Amino acid sequence: MKKTGAIIGLVLSVISLIVLCSLFTALMALDSIKDISFGIMSVKYNNAEDYSVGSAEIGSNIKSLDIEWISDSVTVEIYTGDTVQISESSESILDEEDQLRYRVKNGKLTIKPCKPMWFIGINNIPKKTLKVLVPVNMADGFDSIVISTTSADIDISAFTAKEFDLETVSGNITAQRLKGDDISTETVSGNVKINAEAVDLSYENVNGKLEFTGTLDRFDCETVNGSIRMTFENTPSEIDCELVNGDIVIYLPDDAEFGGKYEMVNGDFICEFTGKVSKGSFDCGRSYGYDFEAVNGDVEIRRNNSSY
């Protein structure tokens, strides 16, 4: 009965995740940005008159960054200059209405893909790439960095912030050398690759894979169809993973002490560490902290020097 109840709980969690992802996509369409070949397209935000148009150099100190974009790619990186540089490029000629908008207010830089607009018909907003360059001496003291896209890939590297929030519907996320308290990633259909030193990492995904290297204290994930591969330089205190279809592979240091419980319908639990592994639980120096639930897939906990 306990196993059946847990399975039902996992299935309900998956349904909830799908509903949340669908809601996220709908909100992107209604309240922010939507890039489709035919249908209703909208880009909506308040106080549009406060935004400037086009590429720019910003001399003021920026403490928070909030980007919304549609397609192609978003790149945020450091450089040795003195100003924050914003630039967009496209193979198409950009009319004024199609050019990016930006605003700086109370230390927060907000970037939108174009002027507010909506129409019913064929979407003709050009594909555009966005590049944001931040002075290296400014990159280690951000309060928050938020990047949300529809189909654009996200690429960010070498930043320190209290909070990172990276979301995309169908793009990929690549985040390298991040440091922060909280990192949140969410995709509907896309892959995520992260190298970071953080306290918390949360990951939600419908279809895709996650690859992580670095250090964490807590890791939480929910995915419907995909694989998770985590290589830790430390031993996290908490790991909580729910997976419907796919494998979870965790690599830990040789001296790691950990434990917890697992519940699987179709798959194997594999642990390379010395300890007690029984049906539904494991103790490798500690009896709590890790929780794995999977419907179809393996859970593997391996040493960092493992050949697997």
C-alpha positions as CSV (number, residue, x, y, z in Angstrom):
1,M,0.0,0.0,0.0
2,K,2.8,2.4,0.8
3,K,4.5,1.7,-2.5
4,T,1.2,2.1,-4.4
5,G,0.6,5.4,-2.6
6,A,4.1,6.7,-3.4
7,I,3.6,5.8,-7.1
8,I,0.3,7.6,-7.2
9,G,1.9,10.6,-5.5
10,L,4.7,10.6,-8.1
11,V,2.2,10.4,-11.0
12,L,0.2,13.3,-9.5
13,S,3.5,15.3,-9.2
14,V,4.2,14.6,-12.8
15,I,0.7,15.7,-13.8
16,S,1.2,18.9,-11.7
17,L,4.5,19.5,-13.4
18,I,3.0,19.2,-16.9
19,V,0.2,21.6,-15.9
20,L,2.7,24.1,-14.5
21,C,4.8,23.9,-17.7
22,S,1.6,24.4,-19.8
23,L,0.7,27.3,-17.6
24,F,4.1,28.8,-18.0
25,T,3.9,28.6,-21.8
26,A,0.4,30.2,-21.7
27,L,1.7,33.0,-19.5
28,M,4.5,33.6,-21.9
29,A,1.9,34.0,-24.6
30,L,-0.4,36.2,-22.7
31,D,1.8,38.3,-20.4
32,S,5.2,38.4,-21.9
33,I,6.5,37.0,-25.2
34,K,5.4,34.5,-27.8
35,D,7.1,33.4,-31.0
36,I,4.9,31.4,-33.3
37,S,4.6,31.0,-37.1
38,F,0.8,31.6,-37.1
39,G,-1.6,32.6,-34.4
40,I,-1.8,35.2,-31.6
41,M,1.5,36.9,-30.9
42,S,2.0,39.3,-28.0
43,V,4.8,41.2,-26.3
44,K,3.4,43.0,-23.3
45,Y,4.9,45.1,-20.5
46,N,4.0,48.1,-18.5
47,N,5.5,51.7,-18.7
48,A,6.8,51.2,-22.3
49,E,7.5,54.9,-22.5
50,D,10.2,54.5,-19.9
51,Y,12.3,52.3,-22.1
52,S,15.0,53.3,-24.6
53,V,15.4,51.8,-28.0
54,G,18.2,49.8,-29.5
55,S,21.7,48.8,-28.7
56,A,23.4,50.9,-26.0
57,E,26.3,51.4,-23.5
58,I,25.3,51.9,-19.9
59,G,27.7,53.7,-17.5
60,S,25.8,53.2,-14.3
61,N,26.3,50.4,-11.8
62,I,23.9,47.4,-12.4
63,K,22.9,45.2,-9.5
64,S,20.1,43.2,-11.1
65,L,19.4,42.0,-14.7
66,D,16.1,40.9,-16.1
67,I,15.9,39.8,-19.7
68,E,13.0,38.6,-21.8
69,W,13.7,37.4,-25.3
70,I,12.1,35.4,-28.1
71,S,14.3,33.4,-30.5
72,D,17.9,32.7,-31.6
73,S,20.1,33.3,-28.6
74,V,20.9,35.3,-25.4
75,T,24.6,35.6,-24.3
76,V,25.6,37.3,-21.1
77,E,29.3,37.4,-20.3
78,I,32.0,39.5,-18.7
79,Y,34.7,41.7,-20.4
80,T,37.4,44.2,-19.5
81,G,35.6,47.4,-20.4
82,D,34.0,50.0,-18.1
83,T,30.3,50.1,-19.3
84,V,27.5,47.5,-19.7
85,Q,27.1,47.0,-23.4
86,I,23.8,45.8,-25.0
87,S,23.7,44.7,-28.6
88,E,21.4,42.8,-30.9
89,S,22.0,41.4,-34.3
90,S,19.8,39.9,-37.0
91,E,20.1,38.7,-40.6
92,S,17.0,40.8,-41.3
93,I,16.8,44.6,-41.3
94,L,15.2,45.7,-38.0
95,D,12.6,48.3,-38.1
96,E,12.3,50.6,-35.1
97,E,9.4,48.6,-33.7
98,D,11.4,45.4,-33.9
99,Q,14.4,46.7,-32.0
100,L,15.1,45.9,-28.3
101,R,13.9,48.0,-25.5
102,Y,15.8,48.6,-22.2
103,R,15.4,50.5,-19.0
104,V,17.6,51.1,-16.0
105,K,15.8,51.8,-12.7
106,N,17.2,51.6,-9.2
107,G,20.2,49.6,-10.3
108,K,18.1,47.1,-12.3
109,L,18.6,46.7,-16.1
110,T,15.5,45.3,-17.9
111,I,15.6,44.2,-21.5
112,K,12.6,43.5,-23.7
113,P,12.7,42.1,-27.3
114,C,10.8,44.8,-29.0
115,K,8.0,47.4,-28.5
116,P,4.7,46.1,-26.9
117,M,2.6,44.6,-29.7
118,W,0.1,41.9,-30.5
119,F,-1.7,40.7,-33.6
120,I,-3.5,37.7,-35.0
121,G,-1.9,36.2,-38.1
122,I,1.6,35.3,-39.3
123,N,4.4,36.2,-36.9
124,N,7.0,38.3,-38.7
125,I,9.2,39.4,-35.9
126,P,12.8,38.7,-37.1
127,K,15.0,36.3,-35.3
128,K,17.6,38.2,-33.2
129,T,20.6,37.5,-31.0
130,L,21.1,39.4,-27.9
131,K,24.5,40.0,-26.3
132,V,25.1,41.7,-23.0
133,L,28.7,42.5,-21.8
134,V,29.3,43.3,-18.2
135,P,32.5,44.7,-16.7
136,V,34.4,42.1,-14.8
137,N,34.5,44.2,-11.7
138,M,30.7,44.4,-11.7
139,A,30.0,40.7,-12.3
140,D,30.6,39.4,-8.8
141,G,28.0,41.4,-6.9
142,F,24.6,40.9,-8.5
143,D,21.4,40.6,-6.5
144,S,19.6,38.7,-9.2
145,I,19.9,37.6,-12.8
146,V,16.7,36.6,-14.5
147,I,16.6,35.4,-18.1
148,S,13.4,34.1,-19.8
149,T,13.1,33.1,-23.4
150,T,10.7,31.3,-25.7
151,S,13.0,29.4,-28.1
152,A,16.3,31.3,-27.7
153,D,19.3,29.5,-26.2
154,I,20.7,31.0,-23.0
155,D,24.5,31.2,-22.5
156,I,25.8,32.9,-19.3
157,S,29.2,32.6,-17.7
158,A,31.4,33.9,-14.8
159,F,28.8,35.7,-12.6
160,T,28.1,35.8,-8.9
161,A,24.5,36.6,-7.8
162,K,22.3,35.9,-4.8
163,E,19.7,34.5,-7.2
164,F,19.7,33.1,-10.8
165,D,16.4,32.3,-12.6
166,L,16.9,30.8,-16.1
167,E,13.8,29.7,-18.0
168,T,13.2,28.7,-21.6
169,V,10.4,26.9,-23.4
170,S,12.3,25.2,-26.2
171,G,15.9,26.6,-26.0
172,N,19.0,25.2,-24.3
173,I,20.7,26.6,-21.2
174,T,24.5,26.7,-20.8
175,A,25.7,28.3,-17.5
176,Q,29.4,28.2,-16.6
177,R,31.3,29.3,-13.5
178,L,28.3,30.6,-11.6
179,K,28.4,31.4,-7.9
180,G,25.3,32.1,-5.9
181,D,22.8,31.2,-3.2
182,D,20.0,30.0,-5.4
183,I,19.9,28.8,-9.0
184,S,16.6,27.9,-10.6
185,T,16.3,26.4,-14.1
186,E,13.2,25.5,-16.0
187,T,12.6,24.2,-19.5
188,V,9.8,22.5,-21.4
189,S,11.9,21.0,-24.1
190,G,15.6,21.8,-23.9
191,N,18.9,20.7,-22.4
192,V,20.7,22.3,-19.4
193,K,24.4,22.3,-18.7
194,I,25.6,24.0,-15.5
195,N,28.9,24.5,-13.8
196,A,28.4,26.3,-10.4
197,E,29.1,26.8,-6.8
198,A,25.8,27.3,-5.1
199,V,23.7,26.6,-2.1
200,D,20.5,25.4,-3.9
201,L,19.8,24.2,-7.4
202,S,16.3,23.5,-8.6
203,Y,15.5,21.9,-12.0
204,E,12.2,21.4,-13.7
205,N,11.9,19.9,-17.1
206,V,9.4,18.0,-19.4
207,N,11.8,16.7,-22.1
208,G,15.6,17.1,-22.0
209,K,18.7,16.4,-20.0
210,L,20.7,18.0,-17.2
211,E,24.4,17.9,-16.8
212,F,26.0,19.5,-13.7
213,T,29.5,19.9,-12.3
214,G,30.5,21.8,-9.2
215,T,29.3,22.1,-5.5
216,L,25.8,22.3,-4.0
217,D,24.3,21.9,-0.6
218,R,20.8,21.1,-1.9
219,F,19.5,19.8,-5.2
220,D,15.8,19.4,-6.2
221,C,14.6,18.2,-9.5
222,E,11.4,17.1,-11.3
223,T,11.5,15.8,-14.9
224,V,9.1,13.8,-17.1
225,N,11.4,12.5,-19.8
226,G,15.2,13.0,-19.6
227,S,18.4,12.1,-18.0
228,I,20.3,13.7,-15.1
229,R,24.0,13.5,-14.6
230,M,25.5,15.3,-11.6
231,T,29.2,15.4,-10.8
232,F,29.8,16.9,-7.3
233,E,33.1,18.2,-5.9
234,N,31.4,18.0,-2.5
235,T,28.8,15.9,-0.8
236,P,25.4,17.7,-0.9
237,S,23.3,17.5,2.3
238,E,20.0,17.0,0.4
239,I,19.1,15.6,-2.9
240,D,15.4,15.1,-3.9
241,C,14.7,13.8,-7.4
242,E,11.4,12.7,-9.1
243,L,11.7,11.2,-12.6
244,V,9.2,9.4,-14.8
245,N,11.4,8.2,-17.7
246,G,15.2,8.4,-17.7
247,D,18.3,7.7,-15.6
248,I,19.8,9.6,-12.7
249,V,23.6,9.3,-12.2
250,I,25.2,11.0,-9.2
251,Y,29.0,11.2,-8.8
252,L,30.3,11.9,-5.3
253,P,33.8,12.2,-3.7
254,D,35.4,9.1,-2.4
255,D,34.9,10.2,1.2
256,A,31.2,11.0,0.8
257,E,28.8,10.0,3.6
258,F,25.1,9.9,2.6
259,G,21.9,7.9,2.8
260,G,18.2,8.1,2.2
261,K,15.4,6.2,0.4
262,Y,14.4,5.3,-3.1
263,E,11.3,4.0,-4.8
264,M,11.3,2.6,-8.3
265,V,8.8,0.9,-10.5
266,N,11.0,-0.3,-13.4
267,G,14.7,0.1,-12.9
268,D,17.8,-0.6,-10.8
269,F,19.3,1.2,-7.8
270,I,23.1,1.0,-8.0
271,C,25.5,2.3,-5.3
272,E,29.3,2.0,-5.6
273,F,29.9,3.1,-2.0
274,T,30.4,0.8,1.0
275,G,27.3,0.7,3.2
276,K,24.0,-0.9,3.7
277,V,21.6,-1.0,0.8
278,S,18.2,-2.6,1.4
279,K,14.9,-2.5,-0.5
280,G,13.8,1.1,-0.5
281,S,16.7,2.6,1.6
282,F,20.4,3.0,1.7
283,D,22.9,4.1,4.4
284,C,26.5,4.9,3.4
285,G,27.6,6.6,6.6
286,R,24.3,8.5,7.0
287,S,20.7,7.3,6.9
288,Y,19.0,10.4,5.6
289,G,19.1,13.3,3.1
290,Y,18.6,11.8,-0.3
291,D,15.3,10.8,-1.8
292,F,14.8,9.3,-5.3
293,E,11.5,8.4,-7.0
294,A,11.5,6.9,-10.6
295,V,8.9,5.1,-12.7
296,N,11.1,3.9,-15.5
297,G,14.9,4.3,-15.2
298,D,17.9,3.6,-13.1
299,V,19.4,5.5,-10.1
300,E,23.1,5.3,-9.8
301,I,25.4,6.7,-7.1
302,R,29.0,6.4,-8.2
303,R,32.5,7.5,-7.1
304,N,34.0,10.5,-9.0
305,N,36.8,8.3,-10.3
306,S,34.3,5.7,-11.6
307,S,34.8,4.4,-15.1
308,Y,31.1,4.4,-15.7
